Amino acid sequence: MNDFMNEKVLPPILKFVNTKAITALRNGMLYTMPFTIVGSIFLLLSNFPVQTVADWVKDSGLGVYFDQAYGASFAIMSIFAVMGIAYSYVKNEGFEGLPAGMIGLVVYLLTMRSTVTDAESGITIGNVIDKSWTSGQGMISAILVGLFVGWGYSWFLKRDIRIKLPEQVPANVANSFTALIPASVLITVAMIVYAIFDIVMKTTVVEWIYDVIQSPMQGVTDSLGGALLLGFSTPFLWFFGEHGSTIVGGIMGPILQANSLANSDILNSGKELTLANGGHIVTQQFYDQFINVTGAGMTIGLVMFMAVLARSAQYRQLGRLSLAPAFFGINEPIVFATPIVMNPIMVIPFILTLVVSSMITYFALYTGLVPLFTAIQVLWTTPPVISGFLISGWQAALLQLIVLTIVFFIYFPFVRKMDRINVAQEQGEAI
């Protein structure tokens, strides 16, 4: 089985995740992280999960300013994404990436209209950037534009199609002229595409991509099957020694972020965040706080057994050393030292915990026992229960506690078996 997976299954998966496009996507999305966290802080302050505090923020008038800070950071996530992806693609090709990031921004703005029509009055306002398309709704467009610009810009530079200046010219000036020909062509192509969509299809590129590509993708990921796929694929890849959290998160992160931002947009429109109003269940918080909380496999239950109940010296010491890091989501020592990687005994609870957690969390959100998550996100190092409270109040915190308790009992018989094996080995060595 191991030979089959390592020779037949994993090579094409790793080949895919290491392609230029996926690498640029994964690295480019990292540039959005600071603005995600900072924007989430202001969104949390504006919508604090304690009602008395939330009422005070609203009555004091501070909520307006918190929303302004959120709107200037988290709400323009697609802009950061398109620039980061184009920049990363070109940088990975060995060229200066900043000009490509700026071209990516221009091309991305060309995918949307520069006018907004008020639904009630019918008045059209020009010379604007519609924030409806700079957050979650424009994420797939941002990804496609970033990859297109990164590839196109690199294509020109690889063939040395650029304006060259003497070596004495400052680098920033030379880079501006280097980008002139690629920018002219890429922006012209984007303008022609915009015109075709506007004249022939009576829509824009970003709207068409959202309707035809992004909405179906969000629908698939937002199903129970999508939740179970996330729960299964992450530990499955980890079992073979690959960083499942990074691989799955890098590929699915943009869609999960789009789901989170869509939920926030529903609230900002004045509607109640419900499934009936288009709310999403499987979001970035779903993945971070109910699949990767305390590390992939939710291994805090395993660590607790080792630290408190283990009889073998190896596990007892490993558990005590790993206890503090586990609360902050760092579990690589446990994954590799237990070991879980290539361990046919421990892979069963390792996968089962996330499948069970995904099912419980999905139905808790589907039935309304826990409110749907908004765009509020916390650092992946935030300890469990605290992170649940911050993203969705006491209900999410309680759900985390329940899930982690169940996880402990899932791990219990398997780690106890491994502990007995270790005890026998240690006694044999002592003899």
N, C-alpha and C positions, 0 to 999 in steps of 0.2 A: 504493500500500500504506500509506504514512504517512497519507494523507488518510483512508483507510478506517478505520485504527486510531484515529486521533484524533477522527474524527467519529462512528463507529459503535460501536467496541469499548470504548474507554477511558471515555467519559462515563458509561455505566451502572456500570462498575466503580468509578469515583471517587465517583459518587453513592451507591453502597452503602457504601463504606468511610468516607464522611463523614456517614453517618446518625448520629442521636443515640445509638443503641444501640452501634454499632461504635466511635464516638468515646469513649463512656463506658467501654466494654470496654478499649480500648487505653490510655486514660489511667488507668483504675482499676487495671489490672494492673501499672502502673509502681510503684505503692505497695508491691507485694510484693518488688520488686527488692532492697532492703537486707537483708531477712530471708532472701531466697534466697541471697545471697552469704555472709552471716554464718553461716547454717545450713550451707551447703556447706563452709565452713572447718572447723566442728566435725565434720561428717560425714567430711571428708577426714582429719582427725586421728584419728578413731575407726577409719577403714578405710584407712590409708595404703597406697599401692600398692607399698611395699617391705616384704617379709614380715618381715624382722628388726625393723623399726620397728613394724609392726603387732603383732607378738608382744610387744614391750616395752610398748606402750600397754596391751595386754590384761592382761599380768602385773602391771603397776604399779597397775592399778585405775582409771587415768584414763579409760579408755574409757566407764565408767559415767557420768561427769560430762560427757564430750563428747556422749554420746547424749542426756543430759538437756537440754543446750543446743540440740541439734538438734531435739529433740522440742518445745521451747518456741518454735521459730522456723520452720524449714522445714516441720515436720510439721503445722503449723496454717495452711498457706498459703491454704486455702479461706476461712478466717475473714478474713484480710487482703484477699482478693480481693473478697468480698461487700461489705465495708465500703468498699473503695476504689471499686468500680464504682457503688454507690449514691451515694456522696459526689460522684464525678465527674459523674454524670448530673445531679444537682440543681445542682451548682455551675455546670455549663455552661448551665443554664436561668436562671441569675442569682440563685439563692437560696443561703442558708447551707446547706452540705452536710453538716456534722457530724451533726446530728440524723438525717438520712436514713441515714448510715452506721451509726449505733447501732441504728436500727430494722431495718436490713438484717441486722445480727447477730442480733437477737432472732428475726426471721422465719426466718432460716437455721437457728437452733437448734431452731425448731419443725418443721423438716422431718425431724428425726431423733428417735429414742427417747432417753430420759434414763436408760435401763437397759442393762446389759450382762450377758449370760449366759455364764458360763465353760463352754467346750465339754467339758471333762473332768469337772468335778464337777457341772455343771448348776445351780450356784448363781447366782442373779440378784442383781446389785448395782445399787442405784438412785442417783439424784442424781449422775450422771456425764455427761461429754461424751465420746462415743466418738471417739477420734482416728482411727479407721478412716475416718471421714467428714470429717475436717478437713484431710486432705491431698489426694492426687490423686483418690481415689474420689469426693469431693464437689465437684470443681471445676466441673462443668457445672451442678450444683444451685446453687452459689454464684453463678455467672454469671447464671442465670435469676432467682434471687431478687434479686440486686443490681439488675438491669434492671427487675424488677417494682416493687421498692420505690422506685427512682429515678423511674420513670414515675408511680407512684401518688402519691408525696409531691409531685411537681411539679404533678400534676393538681389537687390540693387548693389549693396555694398560688396557682396561676394564677387560680383561681376565687375566691380570697380566702376560702376556707372555713377559718377558723382563729380562735383566740381572740386578740383584740387587747388590748394593754395600753397605758397612757399612755406617751408618749415619755420621761417621766422615769424609767421603769423600766429598770434595767441591761439591756444587750443580751443577756447570757447567760440572764437570767431570762426575758426576753421570748421568746427563741428556744425555751426549754423549753415555754412555753405555746403557742407557734406550732405546735410539733410534736405537741401533745396530741391534737387531733382526727385528723390523718392517722395517728398511731401507733395510736390506738384502733381505727380501721377496718382498717388493714393487718394488725395483729396478730390481730384478731378473724377476719378472712378466713383468715389462715394457720392459726389454730386449727381453724376449721371444715374446711379442706382436710385438715389432719392427722387429724382425727376420721374423716372419710370414708374416707381411705386405710386407717386403722387398723381400722375396723369392717367396711367392705365388702370391701376388697382384702387385708386382713391383712398389710399391709406399711407402709412409710413413704414419704414423698414422695422423699426422697433415694435410697432403695434403688430405687424404681421408675424414677426418672430415670437412675440408673446402669445398670440392666438394659436399659431400653428405648432410651435415647438415647446415653449416654456410651460404653458398651461397643462398640456398633456403630461409633460415630465413631472410637474409638481403634483398632478393627480396620481400618478403611479407611485411616487415616493411617499405620498400622504396616505396610502392605504395600509391595511394590516400587513399585506404581503411585503410592502416596502419597509415597514418597521421591522418585520422578522428578518428580511434580507440584511438590513443594517446590523441587527443583533447577531446574525450568524456569520457574516463575512468577516467582521473585525476579528473575533477570536480564531476563526478558521485560518486566516493568514498568519496570525501570531503563532499558532501551533507549529508552523513550518519555519519559524524564525524570522518571518518578515514583519515589519512594523505595520500591523493591520490598521491601527488608528490613523496613522499618517496617510496610508494608501487610500482607505475608504473615505476619510475626511477630506483629502485633497480632491477626490473625484466628486463626492456628493455634497461637499461643503457649500458650493454656490447655490445649489437647489434648496438645501436646508436653510441657508441664509435668506433666500428669496421667500420661503414660507414664513419665516419669522417676521420679515419686513412687511409681508402682506397682512399678517395679523395686526401689526402696529398701524398700518394704513386704515384698516377697518375701524379701529378705535379713533384714530385721528379724524375720520370722516363723521364722527358722531354716532356711529352705530354700535350696537352691543357685539362684543366678540363672541360669536357663536358659530357652530357649524352651518346653521341655516343662512347666516350672512356671509358664508364663504371662508370661515376660519379654517386654519390648518392644524393638524395634530402633530405630525412628524416634522419637527423644526430642528434648528441647531441646538436648542436647549434640550430637546428630546435626546439627541445624540450625546451631547456633552455630559448631561446630568443623570441620565438613566441608562447609558451604555458604557460610557468611559469614566464615570465618577469613581474615584479611588483607583483609577487605572483601568485599562481594558480588562474585561472579565470580572469587574467589580470585586477584586481580590481581597478587599478588606476583611471579608468573612474568613478567608483562608489565613490571612495574617493574624487575625484574632485567635484562631485555633492554635496556631503555632506559638504565639506569645503567651497564651494562658494555659492551654490544655495539652500541648505536645509533651511527649515523654522522651523523645530522642533529643540529644544535646544539639544536633545539627539544626533541627527545626525550631527548637526553643530559642536558640541564639539568632537564627535567621528572622524569626518572627519579631523578636524584640528590636532588632536593628531596623526592621522594615516598617514598624508600626507607625512612627511619625511620618515618614515619607508617604505611606499609603493614604493617610488622611488628606494629603495634598496632591493626590493623583499620580504619584511616582511609584510605579510598581515593576519596573524592569528587573530589579534584583530578585523579586519573587518569581517572575515569569521564567527567568533563566536559571535561578538557583534552586527552585523547588525540586526538579524543574517541571515546567508545564510544556515547554517546547519539546516536541517529539516524545512526549510521555503519554502513552495510550490510556493510562488510568486517569490522569488529571485533565485530559482534553474533554472528557465527557462533562464534568461540571463546569469547566471553563466556557464551553459553548452553551450549555444548558442554562446557565445563570442569565446570560444576555438574552436568550430567546424568551425565557420566562419574564424577565424584566420588561422586555419590549411589549409582550402581550399584556401584562398587568398595566403598564403605563398607558398603552394605547386605549384600553377599555376604560381606564380611569378618566382620561380626557374625553373619550367619545361619549361616555354617559354623563359627563358634567360633574363628576365627583371632585375633579380638580379643574380649575379654570384653564382655558387654552393659554399657551404662552404668548406673550407679546414679544417685542424685539429686545427686551431687557436681557442682557447676557452678562455673565461673570467670568472671571479668569478661570481657566481649567484647574488651577491649583486651589480654588476655594473649597474648603472642606464640605462634605455632605451635610445635609440638613440646613446648614447656613446657606448654601447655594440654592437649595430648593426654596427656602423662604424668600430669598432675594428675587428669584425669577417669577414666582407666582404665589407668594404668601404661605400661610401655615399648611394649606392643603398639600402643596407640593413638598414641603418639608416633611410632613407626616408620611406621604407616599414614599419618599426616599427612605425613611426609617423602616417602613414596612418591607420594602423591596430588599433592603440590605439585610434585614433579619431573615427573610426567606433565603437569600443568597447564602447566608451562614450555614443553614441547615442543608442546602444543596451540596455545599462543599464538604460538610462534616464527614459522611461515611467514606468518602474518597481520600481525604487528607488523613483520616484516622488509619486507613489501610496503609498509606504511604509511610505514616509515622511508625507503624508497627514493623514495617520492612526495615526502616532505618534503625530502630531499636535492636532488631535481630542482628543487623550488620555490625552495629557498634559493640554489642556484646560478644559477637564472634571475633571481632578485632581485639577486644580486651583479653579474651581467652588466648 
